[in-house]
Amino acid sequence: MGYVSSEEKTLRDITGPSFDEFAALSSKHCDGWGIATESSEATSIELAVEPTQADHSARFKELTTGLKSDGALLHLRWATSGLTVKEGNTHPFVYGKYSFIHNGGVVPADSLNPYVDPEMLSLARGETDSEKYFFLIMTEIEKYGEVAGILSALKIIKTNLYSSSLNAMILTPDTLYVVSEFIQERRPKGEPADYYDLFYRKDENGFLVASSGWDQSGWAPIANHQLVIVDRNNFGVEIQSIPN
């Protein structure tokens, strides 16, 4: 889940009464939770992560009801097979002014290493494919700028590596980026066809985007192979196609 708004709000405030239904997804996505808040006026990102089930955590309840910001990312982790449940592997991940969350997998995780700036890899706090994917995006952004860099990173993975989903959210002081890029047939066994689908709601409260699996009545779908770009200054929404 991610949001940007014109006023500082808590995650529960901007989501509304259905927030508890989203939090209940942690019964399956039970391998950790994390929140990154990044005010449009801030000079740093506030990060809180716990390798515990969100709806069993007093800290999670405290932050989702009391921590206010005009921009935040929230992640409920379901660990990729073989990756440890620990704080260092818990999303969001942060680099400079960027915070990042991912739902999906690039396997094996180390297959990303040759494409990532070695200095960035040395900063990793865990071993996940998600953090390496993030650092690949950062590597490409430093070469080409934000939009071109994100698209370049996606092309590298799609051309050279095996992935199930590259769905991701990237938050900066100026922009929220949402990547919808997945292979439906590679979703986890037993999950519904809409498992990787993303939806957003834009209204007077701001822009809110989240994965499926809970009540999102009235929300707009984000099609597969799309990059959504939300301007935090005026909440304008631009949608670009991700080349196949």
JONOR-V607582 format. One record per pair of residues at least 12 apart in sequence whose ideal C-beta (glycine too) atoms are under 8 Angstrom apart, sorted by the first residue. I is the first residue (numbers start at 1). GAP is how many residues later the second one is. D is the distance in Angstrom with one decimal. If there is no record, write none. Layout:
i=I gap=GAP d=D
i=I gap=GAP d=D
This chain:
i=1 gap=14 d=7.5
i=1 gap=21 d=6.5
i=1 gap=72 d=7.3
i=1 gap=73 d=4.4
i=1 gap=74 d=7.8
i=1 gap=207 d=7.3
i=1 gap=208 d=7.0
i=1 gap=209 d=4.1
i=1 gap=210 d=7.4
i=2 gap=70 d=7.0
i=2 gap=71 d=4.7
i=2 gap=72 d=7.3
i=2 gap=99 d=7.3
i=2 gap=167 d=4.2
i=2 gap=169 d=6.3
i=2 gap=174 d=5.9
i=2 gap=176 d=7.1
i=2 gap=206 d=7.6
i=2 gap=207 d=5.3
i=2 gap=208 d=7.6
i=3 gap=12 d=7.9
i=3 gap=68 d=6.8
i=3 gap=69 d=6.0
i=3 gap=173 d=7.9
i=3 gap=203 d=5.9
i=3 gap=204 d=6.4
i=3 gap=205 d=4.4
i=3 gap=206 d=7.2
i=4 gap=36 d=7.7
i=4 gap=66 d=6.5
i=4 gap=67 d=4.5
i=4 gap=167 d=7.6
i=4 gap=172 d=5.0
i=4 gap=202 d=5.6
i=4 gap=203 d=5.3
i=4 gap=226 d=6.0
i=4 gap=228 d=5.0
i=4 gap=231 d=7.1
i=5 gap=65 d=5.1
i=5 gap=66 d=7.3
i=5 gap=200 d=5.9
i=5 gap=201 d=2.9
i=5 gap=202 d=7.5
i=6 gap=64 d=6.8
i=6 gap=200 d=6.1
i=6 gap=229 d=7.4
i=7 gap=63 d=6.4
i=7 gap=199 d=7.9
i=8 gap=31 d=7.3
i=8 gap=60 d=4.1
i=8 gap=61 d=5.7
i=8 gap=62 d=5.2
i=9 gap=59 d=6.0
i=9 gap=60 d=7.5
i=9 gap=61 d=7.2
i=9 gap=196 d=7.0
i=9 gap=197 d=7.4
i=10 gap=54 d=6.3
i=10 gap=55 d=5.9
i=10 gap=56 d=6.5
i=10 gap=57 d=6.1
i=10 gap=58 d=5.4
i=11 gap=24 d=7.3
i=11 gap=52 d=7.8
i=11 gap=53 d=4.5
i=11 gap=56 d=7.7
i=11 gap=61 d=6.4
i=11 gap=63 d=5.8
i=12 gap=52 d=5.3
i=12 gap=53 d=5.4
i=13 gap=55 d=7.7
i=13 gap=192 d=7.9
i=14 gap=191 d=5.5
i=14 gap=192 d=6.3
i=14 gap=194 d=5.6
i=15 gap=193 d=6.6
i=18 gap=196 d=6.4
i=18 gap=197 d=5.2
i=18 gap=198 d=8.0
i=19 gap=45 d=7.1
i=21 gap=193 d=4.3
i=21 gap=194 d=5.8
i=22 gap=188 d=6.6
i=22 gap=192 d=5.0
i=23 gap=31 d=5.8
i=23 gap=32 d=4.9
i=23 gap=37 d=7.5
i=23 gap=41 d=7.4
i=23 gap=53 d=7.8
i=24 gap=31 d=6.0
i=24 gap=190 d=7.5
i=25 gap=51 d=5.7
i=25 gap=188 d=5.4
i=25 gap=189 d=6.4
i=26 gap=27 d=5.1
i=26 gap=28 d=3.8
i=26 gap=29 d=4.9
i=26 gap=30 d=7.8
i=26 gap=50 d=4.8
i=27 gap=26 d=7.3
i=27 gap=28 d=7.0
i=28 gap=50 d=6.2
i=29 gap=25 d=7.8
i=29 gap=47 d=3.8
i=29 gap=48 d=6.0
i=29 gap=49 d=4.2
i=30 gap=23 d=4.2
i=30 gap=24 d=7.9
i=30 gap=48 d=7.2
i=31 gap=20 d=6.8
i=31 gap=46 d=4.5
i=31 gap=47 d=5.9
i=31 gap=48 d=4.1
i=31 gap=54 d=4.6
i=31 gap=59 d=7.9
i=32 gap=17 d=6.6
i=32 gap=18 d=6.2
i=32 gap=19 d=4.2
i=32 gap=20 d=6.6
i=32 gap=44 d=7.9
i=32 gap=45 d=4.1
i=32 gap=47 d=7.6
i=32 gap=53 d=6.3
i=32 gap=55 d=7.7
i=32 gap=57 d=7.3
i=32 gap=58 d=3.8
i=32 gap=59 d=7.6
i=33 gap=16 d=7.2
i=33 gap=17 d=5.9
i=33 gap=19 d=7.2
i=33 gap=20 d=7.7
i=33 gap=21 d=3.8
i=33 gap=24 d=6.8
i=33 gap=27 d=5.6
i=33 gap=41 d=7.4
i=33 gap=42 d=6.6
i=33 gap=43 d=5.4
i=33 gap=44 d=6.7
i=33 gap=57 d=7.3
i=34 gap=13 d=7.0
i=34 gap=14 d=6.5
i=34 gap=15 d=3.7
i=34 gap=16 d=7.4
i=34 gap=40 d=7.4
i=34 gap=41 d=5.1
i=34 gap=43 d=7.5
i=34 gap=56 d=5.0
i=34 gap=57 d=5.1
i=34 gap=58 d=5.1
i=34 gap=67 d=7.7
i=35 gap=12 d=7.5
i=35 gap=13 d=5.1
i=35 gap=14 d=7.8
i=35 gap=28 d=5.6
i=35 gap=29 d=7.5
i=35 gap=32 d=7.1
i=35 gap=37 d=6.1
i=35 gap=38 d=7.0
i=35 gap=39 d=5.2
i=35 gap=40 d=7.9
i=35 gap=57 d=7.4
i=36 gap=36 d=6.5
i=36 gap=37 d=4.8
i=36 gap=56 d=4.0
i=36 gap=58 d=6.3
i=36 gap=63 d=3.8
i=36 gap=65 d=7.9
i=36 gap=135 d=6.8
i=37 gap=30 d=6.2
i=37 gap=32 d=3.7
i=37 gap=34 d=6.9
i=37 gap=35 d=4.5
i=38 gap=31 d=6.9
i=38 gap=33 d=5.0
i=38 gap=34 d=7.0
i=38 gap=59 d=7.7
i=38 gap=61 d=5.8
i=38 gap=133 d=5.3
i=38 gap=134 d=7.3
i=38 gap=135 d=6.3
i=39 gap=30 d=5.4
i=39 gap=31 d=5.6
i=39 gap=32 d=6.4
i=39 gap=134 d=7.5
i=40 gap=30 d=5.6
i=40 gap=31 d=6.3
i=40 gap=133 d=5.3
i=40 gap=134 d=7.3
i=40 gap=192 d=5.2
i=40 gap=193 d=7.7
i=41 gap=132 d=7.7
i=42 gap=131 d=6.8
i=45 gap=49 d=5.2
i=45 gap=52 d=7.5
i=45 gap=54 d=5.3
i=46 gap=21 d=7.8
i=46 gap=23 d=7.7
i=47 gap=45 d=6.5
i=47 gap=47 d=5.6
i=47 gap=52 d=7.4
i=48 gap=15 d=5.8
i=48 gap=19 d=8.0
i=49 gap=38 d=5.7
i=49 gap=41 d=4.1
i=49 gap=42 d=7.4
i=49 gap=43 d=7.5
i=50 gap=37 d=7.2
i=50 gap=40 d=7.0
i=51 gap=34 d=5.1
i=51 gap=35 d=5.3
i=51 gap=36 d=5.3
i=51 gap=38 d=7.4
i=51 gap=39 d=5.4
i=54 gap=22 d=5.6
i=70 gap=136 d=7.6
i=70 gap=162 d=7.8
i=71 gap=100 d=5.7
i=71 gap=102 d=7.8
i=71 gap=105 d=6.9
i=71 gap=161 d=6.5
i=72 gap=99 d=7.5
i=73 gap=19 d=5.0
i=73 gap=26 d=5.5
i=73 gap=27 d=7.5
i=73 gap=28 d=5.0
i=73 gap=96 d=5.6
i=73 gap=98 d=5.4
i=74 gap=27 d=7.7
i=75 gap=15 d=7.8
i=75 gap=16 d=3.8
i=75 gap=17 d=5.8
i=75 gap=26 d=4.1
i=77 gap=12 d=7.7
i=77 gap=13 d=5.8
i=77 gap=14 d=6.0
i=78 gap=110 d=7.9
i=80 gap=25 d=4.9
i=80 gap=27 d=7.2
i=80 gap=29 d=7.6
i=80 gap=48 d=6.9
i=80 gap=49 d=6.3
i=80 gap=50 d=8.0
i=83 gap=26 d=7.3
i=83 gap=44 d=6.5
i=83 gap=45 d=5.6
i=83 gap=46 d=7.8
i=84 gap=42 d=7.9
i=84 gap=43 d=7.1
i=86 gap=40 d=7.1
i=87 gap=38 d=7.9
i=88 gap=37 d=4.3
i=88 gap=38 d=3.6
i=88 gap=39 d=7.7
i=89 gap=37 d=3.8
i=89 gap=38 d=6.5
i=89 gap=39 d=4.9
i=89 gap=42 d=7.7
i=90 gap=36 d=7.6
i=91 gap=39 d=6.2
i=93 gap=32 d=7.7
i=93 gap=37 d=7.0
i=93 gap=38 d=4.9
i=93 gap=41 d=4.8
i=95 gap=25 d=7.1
i=95 gap=28 d=7.2
i=95 gap=39 d=7.0
i=95 gap=40 d=7.1
i=95 gap=43 d=5.2
i=96 gap=42 d=7.8
i=97 gap=75 d=5.3
i=97 gap=76 d=5.9
i=98 gap=36 d=7.9
i=98 gap=40 d=6.6
i=98 gap=43 d=7.9
i=98 gap=72 d=6.0
i=98 gap=73 d=7.3
i=98 gap=74 d=5.8
i=99 gap=71 d=7.3
i=99 gap=72 d=4.8
i=100 gap=30 d=7.9
i=100 gap=34 d=4.3
i=100 gap=37 d=7.3
i=100 gap=68 d=6.4
i=100 gap=69 d=7.1
i=100 gap=70 d=5.2
i=100 gap=71 d=7.7
i=101 gap=29 d=7.8
i=101 gap=67 d=6.6
i=101 gap=68 d=5.2
i=102 gap=28 d=4.0
i=102 gap=31 d=5.9
i=102 gap=32 d=7.1
i=102 gap=64 d=7.4
i=102 gap=65 d=6.8
i=102 gap=66 d=4.6
i=103 gap=62 d=6.0
i=103 gap=64 d=4.6
i=103 gap=65 d=7.5
i=103 gap=93 d=7.1
i=103 gap=108 d=5.8
i=104 gap=59 d=6.4
i=104 gap=60 d=5.1
i=104 gap=61 d=2.7
i=104 gap=62 d=5.7
i=104 gap=63 d=5.4
i=104 gap=64 d=8.0
i=104 gap=78 d=6.3
i=104 gap=92 d=7.1
i=105 gap=24 d=5.9
i=105 gap=58 d=6.4
i=105 gap=59 d=4.7
i=105 gap=60 d=6.9
i=106 gap=23 d=4.3
i=106 gap=26 d=7.4
i=106 gap=27 d=5.7
i=106 gap=51 d=6.1
i=106 gap=55 d=5.7
i=106 gap=56 d=7.1
i=106 gap=57 d=4.5
i=106 gap=60 d=7.5
i=107 gap=22 d=6.6
i=107 gap=55 d=5.7
i=107 gap=56 d=7.6
i=107 gap=57 d=7.9
i=108 gap=21 d=7.7
i=109 gap=18 d=6.4
i=109 gap=19 d=6.2
i=109 gap=20 d=3.8
i=109 gap=23 d=5.9
i=110 gap=22 d=7.9
i=111 gap=50 d=5.1
i=111 gap=51 d=7.4
i=112 gap=17 d=6.4
i=112 gap=20 d=3.9
i=112 gap=21 d=6.3
i=112 gap=23 d=8.0
i=112 gap=24 d=5.8
i=112 gap=45 d=7.6
i=112 gap=49 d=6.8
i=113 gap=19 d=6.8
i=115 gap=21 d=5.4
i=115 gap=24 d=7.1
i=115 gap=41 d=5.3
i=115 gap=45 d=7.6
i=116 gap=16 d=6.0
i=116 gap=19 d=4.8
i=116 gap=20 d=5.0
i=116 gap=23 d=5.4
i=117 gap=18 d=7.0
i=117 gap=21 d=7.5
i=117 gap=22 d=4.4
i=117 gap=25 d=7.4
i=120 gap=15 d=4.2
i=120 gap=18 d=5.9
i=120 gap=19 d=6.2
i=121 gap=14 d=6.2
i=123 gap=12 d=7.6
i=133 gap=20 d=7.5
i=133 gap=24 d=7.2
i=133 gap=33 d=7.1
i=133 gap=35 d=7.3
i=134 gap=34 d=7.9
i=136 gap=17 d=4.7
i=136 gap=20 d=6.7
i=136 gap=21 d=7.3
i=137 gap=12 d=6.4
i=137 gap=13 d=5.8
i=137 gap=16 d=4.4
i=137 gap=31 d=7.9
i=137 gap=33 d=7.0
i=139 gap=14 d=7.4
i=140 gap=12 d=4.2
i=140 gap=13 d=4.5
i=140 gap=16 d=7.5
i=146 gap=26 d=7.6
i=146 gap=29 d=7.0
i=146 gap=31 d=7.4
i=147 gap=30 d=8.0
i=147 gap=80 d=7.3
i=147 gap=82 d=6.8
i=147 gap=93 d=7.1
i=150 gap=20 d=7.2
i=150 gap=27 d=6.2
i=150 gap=29 d=6.9
i=150 gap=77 d=6.5
i=151 gap=76 d=6.9
i=151 gap=89 d=7.7
i=151 gap=91 d=6.6
i=151 gap=92 d=7.4
i=154 gap=12 d=6.0
i=154 gap=25 d=7.0
i=154 gap=27 d=6.0
i=154 gap=88 d=5.8
i=155 gap=88 d=6.9
i=158 gap=23 d=7.6
i=158 gap=86 d=7.6
i=163 gap=20 d=7.3
i=163 gap=23 d=7.7
i=164 gap=18 d=6.8
i=164 gap=19 d=6.1
i=164 gap=22 d=3.8
i=164 gap=23 d=6.7
i=165 gap=16 d=7.1
i=165 gap=17 d=3.7
i=165 gap=18 d=7.1
i=165 gap=21 d=7.3
i=165 gap=22 d=7.5
i=165 gap=31 d=4.9
i=166 gap=13 d=5.9
i=166 gap=15 d=4.3
i=166 gap=16 d=6.8
i=167 gap=12 d=6.0
i=167 gap=13 d=6.0
i=167 gap=14 d=6.5
i=167 gap=15 d=5.8
i=167 gap=29 d=5.9
i=167 gap=31 d=6.3
i=167 gap=44 d=7.3
i=169 gap=40 d=6.8
i=173 gap=59 d=7.1
i=174 gap=57 d=7.3
i=174 gap=58 d=5.5
i=174 gap=59 d=6.9
i=175 gap=54 d=6.3
i=175 gap=55 d=6.5
i=175 gap=56 d=6.3
i=175 gap=57 d=6.1
i=176 gap=31 d=6.8
i=176 gap=33 d=7.6
i=176 gap=53 d=7.8
i=176 gap=54 d=4.2
i=176 gap=56 d=6.6
i=177 gap=50 d=6.6
i=177 gap=51 d=7.1
i=177 gap=52 d=5.9
i=177 gap=53 d=7.7
i=178 gap=20 d=6.6
i=178 gap=22 d=7.3
i=178 gap=31 d=5.3
i=178 gap=44 d=6.5
i=178 gap=49 d=7.2
i=178 gap=50 d=4.0
i=178 gap=52 d=7.4
i=179 gap=48 d=5.8
i=179 gap=63 d=7.4
i=180 gap=16 d=8.0
i=180 gap=18 d=5.0
i=180 gap=42 d=4.5
i=180 gap=43 d=6.6
i=180 gap=44 d=5.7
i=180 gap=45 d=7.0
i=180 gap=46 d=4.8
i=180 gap=47 d=7.6
i=180 gap=48 d=7.2
i=180 gap=62 d=7.9
i=181 gap=43 d=6.9
i=181 gap=44 d=6.0
i=181 gap=45 d=7.9
i=181 gap=61 d=5.4
i=182 gap=14 d=4.0
i=182 gap=42 d=6.1
i=184 gap=12 d=6.5
i=184 gap=40 d=7.7
i=194 gap=18 d=5.0
i=195 gap=17 d=6.8
i=195 gap=18 d=7.5
i=196 gap=15 d=7.6
i=196 gap=16 d=7.7
i=196 gap=28 d=7.8
i=197 gap=14 d=7.4
i=197 gap=15 d=4.5
i=197 gap=24 d=6.5
i=197 gap=25 d=7.7
i=198 gap=12 d=7.2
i=198 gap=13 d=6.1
i=198 gap=14 d=7.3
i=198 gap=23 d=7.4
i=198 gap=24 d=4.3
i=199 gap=13 d=6.6
i=199 gap=17 d=4.6
i=199 gap=20 d=3.9
i=199 gap=21 d=6.5
i=199 gap=22 d=5.5
i=199 gap=23 d=6.7
i=200 gap=19 d=6.2
i=200 gap=20 d=5.6
i=200 gap=22 d=6.2
i=200 gap=28 d=7.1
i=201 gap=15 d=7.5
i=201 gap=17 d=7.1
i=201 gap=18 d=4.7
i=201 gap=19 d=7.2
i=202 gap=18 d=7.6
i=202 gap=33 d=7.0
i=202 gap=35 d=6.7
i=206 gap=29 d=6.7
i=207 gap=23 d=5.1
i=207 gap=28 d=5.8
i=207 gap=30 d=7.1
i=209 gap=13 d=7.4
i=209 gap=19 d=7.4
i=222 gap=17 d=7.9
i=225 gap=16 d=6.2
i=225 gap=17 d=4.6
i=225 gap=19 d=6.6
i=226 gap=13 d=5.5
i=226 gap=14 d=7.1
i=226 gap=15 d=6.3
i=226 gap=16 d=6.3
i=227 gap=12 d=7.2
i=227 gap=13 d=4.6
i=227 gap=14 d=7.7
i=227 gap=15 d=5.6
